[in-house]
Amino acid sequence: MKLLAVSYVLPPNLYSQAIQIGRLLYHARLPIAAVTGQVEALANGLDAYPDFDSRLLFRLPVAYRAPLSGLWHRIAANLLPFYARAPDEFLGWVPLAERAVVERLAQGDFAADALLSFGEPMSDHLLGLRLKRRYGLPWVAHFSDPWADNPFRRRFFLANIRNRQLEREVVAAADRIIFTSQETVDLVMAKYPAAWREKARVLPHGFEPDAYGDSPRDPDAPLLIRYLGNFYGHRSPQPLFEALAAILRERPDELCGVRIELVGGVPPRMLKSAAYRSLPDGLVTVVPTVDYSASLALMKQADLLLVIDAPDDLSVFLPGKLVDYLGAGVPIFGIVPPGASAQLIAKLGGVVANPRRPAEIAESLQQVLHTIRERRAAGITSAWGDPQVRAAYSADAVAERFRSILGELAGSAADG
């Protein structure tokens, strides 16, 4: 089965979406051609799948320059209801990419058997929709995040209406719809007919088992807790800061010999709280963003890995970074609301606490510190976490499930 994949970012672009979707296609071991944005115009790096293009039949890069940038972009984004949010700032790329695909396929040396589209950005799905209507091929639409139901997209009423219209067209036309968690399936598909829900499948992101290096942890070094990733919007380290401040007030010895690193972007406004300022020097350190391969090594060398998500009643998001954590085989503590991340961490054997409850975070963190101290004292170096759960998220296991979904398309086409 030859596949035509639509993904605005793919390796060597250093975005989480590029790496995760690139990993899926890399391990799919199928003949794949890809249409993408212009690589040179995006953030680049060669440490994540530098040989990615060798796995493709060809890459069709389509250059696109947004009509506005800088100050004008920010002004338009704040004043115009549809600008850069119905569905996103890449909408203008869609007709350019469609034209490029039509011209490339007209050469006659490549005939796709099926279409794939990967959102974010959701403009990828609009290109998939156009190609589906033009060529009538079986189509798989893959959602790393929810679209119209995404809580971070709800600020503009008119854009919300338009996004619901666009999402409905995509869901109606796609032959299979992939989400990364069951919670996302339940959220997105609840508003659609039951027959459409039957097209939905769950396929999580995967991790690369051999990508973490062999650097051992120093048994005499301080206990090292790491969070890797960026903070933005309502996702803030403030719940962690408040929990640490509470532990220092009530049981300061619990944090003796503990060092916490926040690796990635932390907006300065998030480091101005009274809780953060009350922490002693050296307890929490902010480390700049590192390359992807370096981030995996940092995970492997930690004693504990943190997941911190925005407060909510329910979170459908399953971050790619959490799946990367699984590959490191290091204990995980989640400061996360009920939902996809909390369930996965619990299935692994980890501990979670609600970001709205600092006292619960403080109590749970002390429990986890006791556990990792015991692991270190016992000299345990084997991978942490339920092995069956971890195995289900390996890149090869996820790719096998992906091929199974594609096999359903082949069977449907044969039946038709």
C-alpha positions in Angstrom: 0.0 0.0 0.0 1.5 3.3 -1.1 0.7 6.2 1.1 0.6 10.0 0.6 1.1 11.7 3.9 0.2 15.3 4.7 2.2 16.7 7.7 3.3 20.4 7.7 6.2 19.4 10.0 8.4 16.3 9.9 12.0 15.5 10.8 14.4 17.3 10.8 12.0 19.9 12.1 12.4 20.0 15.9 8.8 20.2 17.0 7.2 17.5 19.2 4.6 16.9 16.4 7.4 16.5 13.8 9.2 14.0 15.9 6.2 11.9 17.0 4.6 11.7 13.5 8.0 11.2 12.0 8.6 8.3 14.3 5.3 6.7 13.3 6.1 7.0 9.6 9.7 6.0 10.1 8.6 2.7 11.8 5.6 2.1 9.5 7.9 0.4 7.0 5.6 1.2 4.1 6.2 3.1 0.9 5.3 6.7 1.8 5.5 10.0 0.0 5.1 13.2 2.1 3.9 16.8 1.4 5.3 19.2 4.0 6.0 22.8 4.7 9.4 24.2 3.5 12.0 22.6 5.8 14.4 25.5 5.7 11.7 27.9 7.0 11.2 25.9 10.1 13.2 25.2 13.3 15.7 22.5 12.2 18.0 20.0 13.8 19.7 16.8 12.8 19.5 14.8 16.0 16.0 13.4 15.5 15.9 10.9 12.6 18.6 12.5 10.4 18.0 9.7 7.9 14.2 10.3 7.8 14.0 11.2 4.1 15.7 7.9 3.2 12.6 6.2 4.4 10.4 8.2 2.0 9.7 7.7 -1.6 9.9 11.5 -1.9 9.2 14.6 0.1 7.3 17.4 -1.5 8.1 20.6 0.4 5.8 23.5 -0.3 7.0 27.0 0.7 4.6 29.3 2.5 5.0 32.7 3.9 2.2 34.1 6.2 0.7 37.4 4.9 1.4 39.1 8.2 4.3 38.8 10.7 5.7 40.4 13.8 3.6 43.2 15.2 1.0 43.1 12.5 0.5 39.4 13.1 -0.1 40.0 16.8 -2.5 42.9 16.1 -4.5 40.8 13.6 -4.6 37.8 15.9 -6.2 40.0 18.7 -8.7 41.8 16.5 -9.8 39.6 13.7 -12.1 36.7 14.7 -10.9 34.2 12.1 -7.3 35.2 11.6 -4.8 32.4 12.4 -7.5 30.4 14.2 -10.0 29.0 11.7 -8.3 26.6 11.8 -4.7 28.1 12.1 -2.1 30.4 10.5 -1.3 27.8 7.9 -4.7 28.0 6.0 -3.0 29.8 3.1 -0.6 26.9 2.6 -3.5 24.5 1.8 -4.2 25.7 -1.9 -0.5 26.0 -2.6 0.1 22.5 -1.3 -2.9 21.1 -3.2 -1.5 22.6 -6.5 1.9 21.1 -5.8 0.5 17.7 -5.1 -1.7 17.7 -8.3 1.3 18.7 -10.4 3.5 16.0 -8.8 1.0 13.2 -9.2 0.4 14.3 -12.8 3.9 13.1 -13.6 2.6 9.6 -13.4 5.5 7.9 -11.5 3.6 7.7 -8.2 0.0 6.5 -7.5 -1.1 6.6 -3.9 -3.4 3.9 -2.5 -4.4 5.9 0.6 -4.1 9.4 2.1 -2.9 10.3 5.6 -3.2 13.7 7.3 -1.8 14.7 10.6 -3.0 17.6 12.7 -1.6 19.9 14.3 -1.7 22.1 12.4 -5.4 21.3 11.5 -4.8 22.8 8.0 -3.2 19.5 7.2 -6.7 17.9 7.4 -8.1 20.6 5.1 -5.6 19.6 2.5 -6.4 15.9 3.2 -10.1 16.8 2.6 -9.4 18.5 -0.7 -7.3 15.5 -1.9 -9.9 13.0 -0.7 -12.6 14.9 -2.8 -10.3 15.1 -5.8 -8.9 11.6 -5.9 -11.4 9.6 -3.9 -8.7 7.7 -2.0 -9.2 6.0 1.4 -8.2 8.6 4.0 -6.9 8.4 7.6 -7.1 11.7 9.6 -4.8 11.6 12.6 -5.4 14.1 15.5 -2.7 14.6 18.0 -5.0 17.0 19.8 -8.7 17.8 19.7 -9.7 20.4 17.2 -13.0 22.3 17.8 -13.2 20.9 21.4 -9.7 22.0 22.3 -10.0 24.2 25.5 -7.2 26.4 24.3 -9.1 27.4 21.1 -12.3 28.7 22.7 -11.6 32.4 23.1 -13.2 33.6 19.9 -16.9 32.7 19.4 -17.0 33.0 15.6 -13.8 31.1 15.1 -15.3 28.3 17.3 -18.3 28.0 15.0 -16.1 27.8 11.9 -13.8 25.2 13.4 -16.8 23.1 14.3 -17.9 23.3 10.7 -14.5 22.4 9.3 -14.0 19.6 11.8 -17.4 18.1 10.9 -16.5 18.1 7.2 -13.2 16.3 7.9 -14.8 13.7 10.3 -17.6 13.0 7.8 -15.3 12.4 4.9 -12.4 10.5 6.5 -12.5 6.7 6.4 -10.6 6.3 9.7 -10.0 8.9 12.4 -7.1 8.4 14.8 -6.8 10.0 18.3 -4.0 9.5 20.8 -6.3 8.7 23.8 -9.7 7.2 24.5 -10.6 10.4 26.4 -10.1 12.4 23.1 -12.3 10.0 21.2 -15.1 10.4 23.8 -14.8 14.2 23.8 -14.7 14.7 20.0 -17.0 12.0 18.8 -19.8 12.6 21.3 -21.4 15.2 19.1 -21.4 13.0 15.9 -23.6 10.1 14.7 -22.8 6.7 16.1 -21.8 5.5 12.6 -19.1 8.1 12.5 -17.8 7.1 15.9 -17.2 3.6 14.5 -14.5 5.1 12.3 -12.5 6.3 15.3 -9.4 4.5 16.6 -7.0 5.1 19.5 -3.3 5.1 18.6 -0.9 6.6 21.1 2.5 8.2 20.4 5.4 5.9 20.7 9.0 6.0 22.1 12.3 4.9 20.6 13.7 2.3 23.0 17.4 2.6 21.9 17.6 6.4 21.8 18.3 7.2 25.5 22.0 6.4 25.8 23.7 4.4 28.6 24.9 7.2 30.9 24.4 5.8 34.5 23.1 7.8 37.4 25.7 8.7 40.0 24.6 7.0 43.2 26.3 9.6 45.3 24.8 12.6 43.6 21.8 14.5 44.9 18.4 13.1 44.1 17.7 14.6 40.7 14.1 15.4 39.7 13.6 16.7 36.1 10.7 18.2 34.2 11.4 18.5 30.4 9.2 20.7 28.3 7.8 24.2 28.0 5.4 26.0 30.2 2.8 28.3 28.6 -0.8 29.5 29.1 -2.3 27.8 32.2 0.4 25.1 32.3 2.6 26.4 35.1 5.1 25.2 37.6 3.2 27.1 40.3 1.5 24.0 41.8 5.0 22.4 42.3 6.3 25.6 43.8 3.5 25.7 46.3 3.9 22.1 47.3 7.7 22.6 47.8 7.0 25.6 50.0 4.6 23.6 52.1 7.1 20.8 52.5 9.8 23.2 53.5 7.5 24.7 56.2 6.4 21.4 57.7 9.1 18.8 57.0 12.2 20.5 55.4 14.4 17.4 55.9 12.4 15.7 53.2 14.0 18.0 50.6 17.6 17.5 51.8 19.8 16.3 49.0 17.1 17.0 46.4 17.7 19.0 43.2 14.9 19.9 40.7 15.6 21.0 37.1 13.0 22.5 34.9 14.4 22.0 31.4 12.8 24.1 28.8 11.0 27.4 28.5 9.6 29.0 31.6 8.0 32.5 31.1 9.5 35.0 33.6 6.0 35.8 35.0 5.8 32.3 36.3 9.0 32.8 38.4 7.6 35.8 40.3 5.2 34.1 42.8 5.8 34.3 46.5 6.0 30.5 46.6 8.9 30.4 44.2 10.7 33.3 45.8 10.5 31.4 49.2 12.4 28.4 47.9 16.1 28.2 48.8 18.8 28.7 46.2 19.7 25.6 44.3 16.5 23.6 45.0 14.9 24.5 41.7 17.0 25.4 38.6 15.7 26.5 35.2 17.7 25.0 32.4 17.4 26.2 28.8 15.8 24.0 26.1 18.2 21.3 24.8 18.2 19.3 21.6 15.9 16.3 21.4 18.6 13.6 21.8 20.0 15.5 24.7 16.6 15.7 26.3 16.3 11.9 26.2 19.7 11.5 27.9 18.6 13.9 30.6 15.5 11.8 31.2 17.5 8.6 31.6 19.9 10.3 34.0 17.2 11.5 36.4 15.9 9.8 39.5 12.4 11.1 39.0 10.6 12.7 36.0 7.8 15.2 36.4 4.7 15.7 34.3 2.9 19.0 35.0 -0.3 19.9 33.2 -2.8 22.7 33.4 -5.6 22.5 36.0 -8.8 21.1 34.6 -11.8 18.9 35.5 -10.6 16.4 32.9 -7.6 16.4 30.5 -7.8 14.5 27.3 -4.2 15.4 26.4 -1.5 12.6 26.3 1.7 14.6 25.8 4.4 13.2 23.6 6.9 14.1 26.3 5.1 11.7 28.7 5.5 8.9 26.2 9.2 9.8 25.8 9.4 9.4 29.6 8.3 5.8 29.3 11.3 4.9 27.3 13.7 6.3 30.0 12.4 3.7 32.5 12.6 6.3 35.3 9.9 6.8 38.0 7.2 9.4 37.0 5.2 11.7 39.2 2.3 13.5 37.6 0.9 16.8 38.7 -2.0 16.3 36.4 -5.9 16.5 36.4 -7.9 13.4 36.0 -7.7 12.1 32.4 -5.4 10.5 29.9 -2.0 11.3 31.5 -3.2 10.4 35.0 -4.5 7.0 33.8 -1.3 6.1 32.0 0.9 7.1 34.9 -1.3 5.1 37.3 -1.1 2.0 35.0 2.6 2.3 35.0 2.7 2.2 38.8 3.4 5.9 39.3 1.8 8.5 41.5 -0.4 11.5 40.5 -1.8 14.5 42.2 -4.3 17.1 41.2 -2.7 20.5 40.2 -5.5 22.3 42.0 -4.6 20.7 45.4 -1.1 21.8 46.7 -1.5 19.8 49.9 -2.1 16.6 47.9 0.9 17.4 45.7 3.1 17.9 48.8 2.0 14.7 50.4 2.3 12.6 47.2 5.8 14.1 46.4 7.0 13.1 49.8 5.7 9.6 49.2 7.5 9.5 45.8 10.8 10.8 47.3 10.7 8.0 49.9 10.2 5.4 47.0 13.1 6.7 44.9 15.4 6.9 47.9 14.6 3.2 48.6 15.3 2.4 44.9 18.7 4.1 45.1 19.6 2.5 48.5 18.7 -0.9 47.1 20.8 -0.3 44.0 17.9 -0.9 41.6 18.9 0.0 38.1 16.2 -1.9 36.1 13.6 0.0 34.1 10.8 1.4 36.2 7.2 0.9 35.3 4.9 -2.0 34.3 6.8 -3.7 31.5 3.6 -4.6 29.6 2.4 -1.1 29.6 5.7 0.3 28.5 6.0 -2.3 25.7 2.7 -1.2 24.3 4.1 2.3 23.7 7.3 1.3 22.0 7.6 2.7 18.4 7.4 -0.8 16.8 4.3 -1.8 18.8 2.6 1.5 17.8 3.6 1.1 14.2 2.2 -2.4 14.1 -1.2 -1.1 15.4 -1.0 1.7 12.8 -0.5 -0.9 10.0 -3.5 -2.8 11.3 -5.6 0.3 10.9 -4.4 0.8 7.4 -5.2 -2.8 6.8 -8.8 -2.0 7.6 -8.9 0.5 4.8 -7.6 -2.1 2.4 -10.3 -4.5 3.5 -13.0 -1.9 3.2 -11.8 -1.1 -0.3 -11.9 -4.7 -1.3 -15.4 -5.1 0.2 -16.6 -2.2 -1.8 
